[in-house]
Amino acid sequence: DEEEDYMSDLFIKQDVRPGLPMVRRVKEAIQKEEKQKEANEKNRQKSIKEEEKERRDMVLKSALGNENKGFALLQKMGYKSGQALGKSGEGIVEPIPLNIKTGLSGLGHEELKKRKAEEKLENYRQKLHMKKQANEQAADQFRIRFKTKQEERKMEGDLRKSQRACQQLDMQKDIDVPKETWFWIEPEEEDKKDEEDKEDESTSSDLSVPEKLQVLTAYLREEHFYCIWCGTTYEDSEDLSSNCPGDSAADHD
């Protein structure tokens, strides 16, 4: 190699900006690699399968000629090239396409794959449907629980209202002790002998809130001729039965 002359005009005219020599070398390497690939592709000997495919595609793309025996028989029967088959020309124009199996899988493999894919899709749809049903059931149960809680709160409020009315009406008749301990509302702070007595008294009745409400409203109607739903004290039982719609909130709605 000859030593470069750094003072020559050829060296001075070269583009010496930073990075440009590296970019140029990369481009040259890529071009060289592409040319090598093209040369290898041209020089590569085609396999037997590739040659068979090319010959088959070439034959299938070419139209039938007079040398074909089937085509020659059709021409003798009056058929012309490009004409549809059939007496009135309602048949096909192009031959039935040839589907050649090139893979190594057995017969029916594609149908099996298709069937499995359909089964997988159907299972996925069933899971979505079941999930939707579960969500709807959960929403219905939530609405039922919410409605039940609202009804329980309303009954508890009606029971407290009945207890206050019962205590007031009993005291007006100089009744110092309620007929049942839960007929009156107990004060929040009341002197007790001990905690055990308090627990025994609170658990003395096993009735539920609806049962307590029914018993207490019946007592108010029979003893005081009072209806909590109307908020009215009647003169007697006859006045109560003739002017009060009923003995429950549903009858007064």
Solvent accessible surface area in square Angstrom, and as a share of the most:
residue,aa,sasa,rsa
1,D,196,1.02
2,E,166,0.74
3,E,167,0.75
4,E,114,0.51
5,D,88,0.46
6,Y,136,0.52
7,M,160,0.72
8,S,37,0.24
9,D,103,0.53
10,L,137,0.68
11,F,69,0.29
12,I,117,0.59
13,K,167,0.71
14,Q,97,0.43
15,D,61,0.31
16,V,111,0.64
17,R,149,0.54
18,P,132,0.83
19,G,44,0.42
20,L,55,0.27
21,P,48,0.30
22,M,112,0.50
23,V,76,0.44
24,R,112,0.41
25,R,134,0.49
26,V,73,0.42
27,K,120,0.51
28,E,97,0.44
29,A,61,0.47
30,I,89,0.45
31,Q,105,0.47
32,K,153,0.65
33,E,99,0.44
34,E,95,0.43
35,K,140,0.59
36,Q,103,0.46
37,K,125,0.53
38,E,107,0.48
39,A,40,0.31
40,N,78,0.40
41,E,109,0.49
42,K,170,0.72
43,N,125,0.64
44,R,117,0.43
45,Q,163,0.72
46,K,94,0.40
47,S,55,0.36
48,I,130,0.66
49,K,155,0.66
50,E,66,0.30
51,E,65,0.29
52,E,77,0.35
53,K,111,0.47
54,E,82,0.37
55,R,137,0.50
56,R,69,0.25
57,D,48,0.25
58,M,138,0.62
59,V,104,0.60
60,L,95,0.47
61,K,171,0.72
62,S,67,0.43
63,A,100,0.77
64,L,99,0.49
65,G,22,0.21
66,N,106,0.55
67,E,151,0.68
68,N,57,0.29
69,K,170,0.72
70,G,39,0.37
71,F,20,0.08
72,A,30,0.23
73,L,109,0.54
74,L,60,0.30
75,Q,75,0.33
76,K,166,0.70
77,M,156,0.70
78,G,52,0.50
79,Y,36,0.14
80,K,147,0.62
81,S,93,0.60
82,G,61,0.59
83,Q,80,0.36
84,A,19,0.15
85,L,72,0.36
86,G,48,0.46
87,K,214,0.91
88,S,96,0.62
89,G,33,0.31
90,E,129,0.58
91,G,33,0.32
92,I,89,0.45
93,V,78,0.45
94,E,125,0.56
95,P,92,0.58
96,I,144,0.73
97,P,107,0.67
98,L,113,0.56
99,N,136,0.70
100,I,72,0.36
101,K,107,0.45
102,T,108,0.63
103,G,47,0.45
104,L,181,0.90
105,S,42,0.27
106,G,51,0.49
107,L,173,0.86
108,G,43,0.42
109,H,72,0.32
110,E,113,0.51
111,E,106,0.48
112,L,65,0.32
113,K,109,0.46
114,K,132,0.56
115,R,123,0.45
116,K,117,0.50
117,A,62,0.48
118,E,94,0.42
119,E,92,0.41
120,K,152,0.65
121,L,86,0.43
122,E,80,0.36
123,N,80,0.41
124,Y,127,0.48
125,R,138,0.50
126,Q,93,0.41
127,K,140,0.59
128,L,90,0.45
129,H,103,0.46
130,M,128,0.57
131,K,131,0.56
132,K,123,0.52
133,Q,82,0.37
134,A,56,0.43
135,N,89,0.45
136,E,89,0.40
137,Q,110,0.49
138,A,57,0.44
139,A,40,0.31
140,D,61,0.31
141,Q,100,0.44
142,F,124,0.52
143,R,137,0.50
144,I,113,0.58
145,R,132,0.48
146,F,108,0.45
147,K,126,0.53
148,T,58,0.34
149,K,114,0.48
150,Q,92,0.41
151,E,84,0.38
152,E,93,0.42
153,R,163,0.60
154,K,122,0.52
155,M,71,0.32
156,E,72,0.32
157,G,25,0.24
158,D,23,0.12
159,L,16,0.08
160,R,118,0.43
161,K,91,0.38
162,S,0,0.00
163,Q,20,0.09
164,R,135,0.49
165,A,14,0.11
166,C,0,0.00
167,Q,48,0.21
168,Q,111,0.49
169,L,24,0.12
170,D,0,0.00
171,M,105,0.47
172,Q,123,0.55
173,K,104,0.44
174,D,123,0.64
175,I,51,0.26
176,D,121,0.63
177,V,113,0.65
178,P,28,0.17
179,K,144,0.61
180,E,80,0.36
181,T,64,0.37
182,W,27,0.10
183,F,3,0.01
184,W,29,0.10
185,I,57,0.29
186,E,84,0.38
187,P,81,0.51
188,E,174,0.78
189,E,165,0.74
190,E,89,0.40
191,D,145,0.75
192,K,72,0.30
193,K,191,0.81
194,D,70,0.36
195,E,121,0.54
196,E,123,0.55
197,D,61,0.31
198,K,99,0.42
199,E,109,0.49
200,D,95,0.49
201,E,61,0.28
202,S,84,0.54
203,T,94,0.55
204,S,75,0.49
205,S,29,0.19
206,D,140,0.72
207,L,74,0.37
208,S,54,0.35
209,V,46,0.27
210,P,63,0.40
211,E,79,0.35
212,K,38,0.16
213,L,16,0.08
214,Q,133,0.59
215,V,67,0.39
216,L,0,0.00
217,T,9,0.05
218,A,41,0.32
219,Y,25,0.10
220,L,0,0.00
221,R,41,0.15
222,E,138,0.62
223,E,68,0.30
224,H,8,0.04
225,F,59,0.25
226,Y,30,0.11
227,C,1,0.01
228,I,3,0.02
229,W,57,0.20
230,C,49,0.30
231,G,47,0.45
232,T,58,0.34
233,T,76,0.44
234,Y,28,0.11
235,E,151,0.67
236,D,62,0.32
237,S,71,0.46
238,E,134,0.60
239,D,33,0.17
240,L,12,0.06
241,S,84,0.54
242,S,84,0.54
243,N,93,0.47
244,C,11,0.06
245,P,89,0.56
246,G,14,0.14
247,D,88,0.46
248,S,40,0.26
249,A,29,0.22
250,A,78,0.60
251,D,73,0.38
252,H,48,0.21
253,D,154,0.80
